[in-house]
Amino acid sequence: MHDLNDWNWDVGRRLIADIYEWKDTYEYMEEPYVSPDGERIASIVKTEDAEYTICENGTCWESTFDKIWNLRFTPDNRLTALVSETGEWTVAVDGNTWESRFDYVWNTQFAPDGKVVVVAAQKGGQYFAAANDVAWKDGFEYLTNMTLSNDGKRVAAVVQTVGFSEADIFTYKQGCYSVAVDGNTWDRNFVNAWHMDFSSDGKHVAAEVRISLYDYTIAVDGVCWDKTYPSVWQPRFNPKDGSVTAPVKTPGGWMLASDGKPVWDRKFVQLWHHRYSADGEKLAAIVAPKFGRWTVAVEGRAWALTFGDFVTDMVFSPDGNRVACIGKDDEKYAVVVDGTAWNDRYDMAWQPVFSSDSRHIAAKVEKNGQYQIVLDGKPYQARYSAVWNPIFSPDGERILIRGIEIESNKEKYYRHVVPVTEF
């Protein structure tokens, strides 16, 4: 991950950019994006010459393009975008474009430390992945579900290995898809393959696969589990021992399995999005204990609190002892920590964020058209027209708030470091 110790954690509020001036200068401006450290804010804008560029902290890139989209900051605070020059697409990083050119690029992903930038690309009817301007040697007729290893140095994707026409159901049933890792495909084909996961060391890949029209299972490095199921969800590697688990459907309900064997002693109406704690000691999943009611189960034990719409964005604390998520009921969102919801309800809420010492938890929320940062259920006094997810200082004593405030009907972006004691 990026080193938070290098950021400025001095308490205070600092103006970074006057967004109103941008809107007054450019005839077209897209929504802004903010760097993780809060020091930079950028937006795609249209110049007087009907070309596109990036305005960053009030200053535009020297380069202009036919079109720009998917503006994103890397975890190490570099600014990336997918850009088109004379009809060819590539990646721009801090204003400098890759040498490679493609017919199209999409799905930008980053290594956790931000050093590797990966995109899916298409050229000449062939699809492949490209990392830091280096594309796979061979392309495929189809590519989806691109997945990075934990260090971002390896890339896997579902690819089509056998060509067939739209009406050729017989070839399709024989299996025309596989998994490619760094451009090299597994030896076995499948009817379909979907979400994948890398092992902690990046040496192994597991995927949910369909081996016939009616049978699903998990494949690890191309080798399938012995047992098949009516359906499966995304597998996960245990970071502690390297074992693979996945939610699987059985006649009695959904259960968590490892190589076909039950992991928990109970089943649920639905079970998916399971996650391990960082040390691999604990396992949690989003479950439906009964039809139409959703919650979280930790080590197979479901919380008593349930929601009728959905539960999402489940996350472990760094020490693995706490779990938080977002629940929705009756069109209102709640932030839930260890099975207990904060008192307030929101029009929208985003994935909670734990402090490094796991003592505090913060979240971005929306209520009555305004955004706030809430810490341990207590909202910060300031309200914003736009705000990004909060970030804790390494010692957990301060929070970085990156928000756009409205002053005299003018939007201004501020970087604000707030002690947790001010909430």
C-alpha positions in Angstrom: 0.0 0.0 0.0 1.0 3.6 -0.3 2.9 5.1 2.6 0.6 7.3 4.6 3.5 8.5 6.7 4.7 10.6 3.8 1.5 12.7 3.7 0.9 16.0 5.5 -1.0 15.2 8.6 -0.9 18.7 10.2 -4.3 19.6 11.6 -6.1 22.3 9.6 -8.1 23.2 6.6 -6.5 24.3 3.3 -8.0 25.5 0.0 -6.7 23.5 -2.9 -8.8 24.8 -5.8 -11.7 27.0 -6.7 -13.9 24.7 -8.8 -16.3 27.6 -9.6 -13.6 29.3 -11.6 -13.1 26.1 -13.7 -16.8 26.0 -14.6 -16.7 29.6 -15.5 -13.6 29.1 -17.8 -14.5 25.9 -19.7 -17.7 25.2 -21.6 -17.6 21.6 -20.6 -16.4 20.0 -17.4 -16.8 16.5 -16.0 -17.0 15.5 -12.4 -13.8 16.0 -10.5 -11.5 13.4 -8.9 -9.3 13.8 -5.9 -5.9 12.2 -5.2 -5.7 9.9 -2.1 -3.5 12.4 -0.3 -5.9 15.2 -1.0 -3.3 17.4 -2.5 -4.7 17.3 -6.1 -8.1 17.6 -7.7 -8.6 17.1 -11.4 -11.4 17.1 -14.0 -11.8 16.5 -17.8 -12.4 19.7 -19.5 -13.1 20.9 -23.1 -10.8 23.6 -24.6 -11.8 26.4 -26.9 -10.4 24.4 -29.8 -13.0 21.6 -29.1 -10.3 19.3 -27.7 -10.2 17.7 -24.3 -7.5 17.9 -21.6 -7.2 17.6 -17.9 -7.5 20.6 -15.5 -5.5 19.8 -12.3 -5.5 22.2 -9.4 -6.5 25.0 -11.9 -3.7 24.2 -14.4 -4.3 22.2 -17.6 -2.1 19.5 -19.1 -0.1 20.6 -22.1 -1.4 17.6 -24.0 -4.9 17.6 -25.6 -6.9 14.7 -26.9 -9.9 13.7 -29.1 -11.6 12.2 -26.1 -10.8 11.4 -22.5 -12.5 9.1 -20.0 -12.1 7.1 -16.8 -10.0 9.7 -15.0 -8.5 8.1 -11.9 -5.7 8.6 -9.4 -3.4 5.7 -8.5 -2.9 4.8 -4.8 0.5 6.6 -5.0 -1.3 9.8 -6.2 -0.5 9.7 -9.9 -3.2 10.9 -12.3 -4.3 8.5 -15.0 -6.8 8.7 -17.9 -7.8 6.7 -21.0 -7.3 9.0 -23.9 -7.9 9.0 -27.7 -5.4 10.5 -30.1 -6.4 10.5 -33.8 -8.8 7.7 -33.2 -6.3 5.5 -31.3 -6.6 4.9 -27.6 -3.9 4.6 -24.9 -3.2 5.5 -21.2 -2.0 8.8 -20.0 -0.2 9.1 -16.6 0.4 12.6 -15.3 0.2 13.9 -18.9 2.5 11.4 -20.5 1.0 8.8 -22.8 2.0 5.2 -23.2 3.8 4.4 -26.5 1.3 1.5 -27.2 -1.8 2.4 -29.2 -5.1 0.4 -29.2 -8.5 0.4 -30.9 -10.0 0.6 -27.4 -9.0 0.4 -23.7 -11.1 0.1 -20.5 -11.2 -1.2 -16.9 -8.2 0.6 -15.4 -6.8 -1.2 -12.4 -3.9 -0.5 -10.1 -1.5 -2.4 -7.9 -2.1 -1.6 -4.2 1.1 0.5 -4.1 0.1 2.3 -7.4 3.3 1.3 -9.2 1.5 -0.9 -11.8 -1.3 0.4 -14.1 -3.2 -2.3 -15.9 -5.9 -2.0 -18.6 -7.9 -4.3 -20.8 -7.3 -3.5 -24.5 -8.5 -4.4 -27.9 -6.7 -4.1 -31.2 -7.3 -5.7 -34.6 -10.2 -7.7 -33.1 -8.0 -9.3 -30.5 -8.3 -8.7 -26.7 -5.6 -8.7 -24.1 -4.3 -7.0 -20.9 -1.6 -4.4 -20.9 0.4 -3.5 -17.8 2.7 -0.4 -17.6 2.7 -0.1 -21.4 3.5 -3.8 -22.0 0.7 -5.9 -23.6 0.3 -9.6 -23.6 2.1 -11.1 -26.6 -1.0 -13.0 -27.9 -4.6 -11.8 -28.0 -7.9 -13.5 -27.7 -11.3 -13.3 -29.3 -12.9 -12.3 -26.0 -11.7 -11.1 -22.6 -13.4 -10.3 -19.3 -13.2 -10.5 -15.5 -9.6 -9.1 -15.5 -8.0 -9.7 -12.1 -4.7 -8.5 -10.5 -2.5 -10.3 -8.1 -2.1 -8.8 -4.6 1.1 -7.1 -5.7 -0.3 -6.1 -9.1 2.5 -7.9 -11.0 0.4 -10.6 -12.4 -2.9 -10.4 -14.4 -5.5 -13.0 -15.0 -8.6 -12.9 -17.2 -11.3 -15.1 -18.7 -10.6 -15.5 -22.4 -12.2 -17.3 -25.4 -9.9 -20.0 -26.7 -12.2 -21.6 -29.3 -14.0 -19.7 -32.0 -17.7 -20.4 -32.7 -20.6 -18.7 -34.5 -23.6 -17.4 -32.6 -25.7 -20.3 -33.7 -23.1 -23.0 -33.0 -24.4 -24.3 -29.7 -22.7 -27.7 -30.2 -19.2 -26.2 -30.2 -20.2 -23.9 -27.3 -21.3 -26.8 -25.2 -17.9 -28.5 -25.6 -16.2 -25.5 -23.8 -14.7 -22.5 -25.5 -13.5 -20.4 -22.6 -10.5 -20.7 -20.2 -8.4 -18.5 -17.8 -5.3 -16.8 -19.1 -2.6 -15.8 -16.6 -0.1 -13.3 -17.9 -1.4 -14.3 -21.4 -0.9 -18.0 -20.9 -4.1 -20.1 -20.8 -4.9 -23.0 -18.7 -4.8 -26.4 -20.4 -8.5 -27.0 -19.9 -11.5 -25.2 -21.5 -14.9 -24.6 -19.9 -18.4 -23.7 -21.0 -18.0 -20.5 -19.0 -15.6 -19.0 -16.4 -16.1 -16.0 -14.1 -14.6 -14.3 -11.1 -11.1 -15.2 -10.0 -8.8 -14.8 -7.1 -5.0 -14.9 -6.7 -3.2 -16.6 -3.9 -1.3 -14.2 -1.5 2.0 -15.0 -3.2 0.5 -14.6 -6.7 1.5 -18.1 -7.8 -2.0 -19.6 -8.0 -5.3 -18.6 -9.4 -8.8 -20.0 -8.6 -11.9 -19.3 -10.7 -15.6 -20.2 -10.7 -16.2 -22.3 -13.8 -19.1 -24.1 -15.6 -18.1 -27.5 -16.9 -21.4 -28.4 -18.6 -24.7 -26.7 -19.2 -25.8 -27.7 -15.7 -22.7 -28.2 -13.6 -20.5 -25.6 -11.9 -17.4 -26.0 -9.7 -14.2 -24.3 -8.7 -10.9 -24.6 -10.7 -7.5 -24.0 -9.2 -4.8 -23.5 -11.8 -7.0 -25.3 -14.2 -7.7 -28.3 -12.0 -11.4 -28.7 -10.9 -12.7 -29.7 -7.6 -14.1 -33.3 -7.7 -17.6 -32.2 -6.7 -20.0 -30.1 -8.9 -22.9 -27.9 -7.9 -26.0 -26.2 -9.5 -24.2 -22.9 -8.9 -21.1 -21.4 -7.3 -19.8 -17.9 -6.4 -16.3 -16.4 -6.4 -13.6 -18.4 -4.7 -11.1 -17.0 -2.2 -7.6 -18.1 -1.1 -7.0 -18.2 2.6 -4.0 -15.9 3.2 -2.9 -18.1 6.1 -2.7 -21.6 4.6 -3.5 -21.1 0.9 -6.6 -23.2 0.9 -9.5 -22.2 -1.4 -13.1 -21.6 -0.3 -16.2 -20.7 -2.2 -19.9 -20.4 -1.7 -21.7 -23.3 -3.4 -25.4 -24.2 -3.9 -26.6 -27.5 -2.5 -30.1 -29.0 -2.3 -30.3 -27.8 1.3 -29.2 -24.3 0.6 -26.0 -22.4 0.1 -22.9 -23.3 2.1 -19.2 -22.4 2.2 -17.0 -25.2 0.9 -13.3 -25.9 0.5 -12.5 -28.5 -2.2 -16.0 -29.8 -2.0 -16.1 -30.1 1.8 -18.2 -27.9 4.2 -16.3 -25.2 6.0 -19.2 -24.0 8.2 -21.6 -26.2 10.0 -24.7 -24.5 8.6 -26.3 -23.5 5.3 -28.2 -20.4 4.2 -30.8 -19.3 1.7 -28.0 -17.4 0.1 -24.3 -16.9 0.8 -21.8 -14.8 -1.1 -19.1 -12.1 -1.1 -17.1 -14.0 1.6 -13.9 -12.4 2.9 -10.9 -13.4 5.1 -9.4 -11.2 7.7 -5.8 -10.1 6.8 -4.2 -12.9 8.9 -6.6 -15.5 7.5 -7.8 -16.4 11.0 -11.4 -15.3 10.5 -13.9 -15.7 7.7 -17.1 -13.7 7.0 -19.8 -13.6 4.3 -23.0 -11.8 3.3 -25.8 -14.3 3.9 -29.6 -14.6 3.9 -30.7 -16.6 7.0 -34.2 -16.7 5.5 -35.7 -15.6 2.2 -35.6 -11.8 1.7 -33.5 -11.0 4.8 -29.8 -10.2 4.6 -27.1 -9.9 7.1 -23.4 -10.9 7.8 -22.2 -14.2 9.2 -18.8 -14.3 10.9 -17.3 -17.8 11.3 -20.7 -19.2 10.3 -22.7 -17.3 12.9 -25.2 -14.8 11.5 -25.9 -11.4 13.1 -29.3 -11.0 14.5 -29.8 -7.7 12.7 -31.1 -8.2 9.1 -32.1 -6.0 6.2 -34.8 -6.5 3.6 -33.2 -4.7 0.6 -29.5 -5.8 0.7 -26.2 -5.9 2.6 -23.0 -4.8 0.8 -19.5 -3.4 1.2 -18.5 -5.8 4.0 -15.0 -5.2 5.4 -12.8 -6.6 8.2 -10.9 -4.3 10.6 -7.0 -4.5 10.3 -6.8 -6.7 13.4 -9.5 -9.0 12.1 -11.6 -8.7 15.2 -14.3 -6.4 13.8 -16.6 -6.4 10.8 -18.5 -3.6 9.2 -20.9 -3.3 6.3 -23.7 -1.2 4.7 -27.3 -2.4 5.0 -30.4 -1.1 3.2 -34.0 -1.4 4.4 -37.1 0.6 3.3 -34.9 2.7 1.0 -32.7 3.9 3.8 -29.0 3.0 4.4 -27.4 2.0 7.7 -23.8 1.6 8.7 -23.4 -1.6 10.7 -20.5 -2.5 12.9 -20.3 -5.9 14.6 -24.0 -6.5 14.1 -25.1 -3.1 15.5 -26.2 -0.3 13.3 -25.4 3.4 14.0 -28.5 5.3 15.2 -28.9 7.4 12.1 -30.2 6.4 8.6 -29.0 7.8 5.4 -30.1 8.4 1.8 -26.8 6.7 0.8 -23.7 5.3 2.5 -20.4 4.1 1.3 -18.0 1.3 2.5 -16.9 2.0 6.1 -13.2 2.6 6.7 -11.3 1.4 9.8 -8.4 3.1 11.5 -5.1 1.2 11.5 -5.5 0.3 15.2 -9.1 -0.9 14.5 -10.5 1.4 17.3 -12.4 3.8 15.0 -14.6 3.5 11.9 -15.6 6.3 9.6 -17.9 6.5 6.5 -19.0 8.8 3.8 -22.8 9.3 3.8 -25.4 11.4 2.0 -28.5 12.9 3.6 -30.9 15.5 2.1 -28.7 16.1 -0.8 -25.6 16.8 1.2 -22.6 14.7 2.1 -20.9 14.2 5.5 -18.2 12.2 7.2 -19.4 10.2 10.2 -17.0 8.8 12.8 -18.2 6.0 15.1 -21.8 7.2 14.5 -21.0 10.9 15.1 -21.3 13.2 12.1 -18.7 15.9 11.5 -20.2 19.4 11.5 -19.3 20.4 7.9 -21.5 19.4 5.0 -20.3 19.1 1.4 -21.6 19.2 -2.1 -19.1 16.4 -2.8 -16.8 14.4 -0.5 -14.5 11.5 -0.9 -14.0 8.5 1.4 -12.2 9.4 4.7 -8.7 8.3 5.4 -7.2 7.8 8.8 -3.7 8.9 9.8 -1.2 6.1 10.5 -1.7 6.6 14.3 -5.5 6.7 13.9 -5.7 10.0 15.7 -6.7 12.2 12.7 -8.9 12.0 9.6 -8.3 13.4 6.2 -11.5 14.9 4.8 -11.4 15.8 1.1 -14.5 17.8 0.3 -16.1 20.4 -1.9 -17.8 23.2 0.0 -20.2 25.8 -1.2 -19.3 29.4 -0.2 -21.4 32.2 -1.6 -22.8 29.8 -4.2 -19.3 29.0 -5.3 -17.8 25.5 -5.1 -14.3 25.3 -3.5 -12.3 22.1 -2.8 -10.6 21.9 0.6 -8.2 19.4 2.2 -9.0 19.2 5.9 -7.2 17.2 8.5 -9.4 16.8 11.6 -8.6 15.2 15.0 -10.9 12.4 15.9 -11.7 14.2 19.1 -13.5 16.9 17.1 -16.4 14.6 16.1 
